[in-house]
């Protein structure tokens, strides 16, 4: 089992070295990171503009049922008055 990676004492040292390398970013990496952050912010603004400009759904008036009173005010059912 000594050959297994998880039991190799050198594996722990490799992980620690990798963590130290992640903390240090080069100047190019920092520039690229700032560019990516700026792009992400512009995408968020664009998304906000698109969702704000979305048209509101049109709500239709409720339909008159056949057995509802007629809207003309005759007092008859719609199917017997204006619904013919």
Secondary structure by P-SEA (a helix, b strand, c coil): ccccccccaaaaaaaaaaaaaaacccaaaaaaaaaaaaaaaaaaaaaaaaaaaccccccccccccccccccccccccccccccc
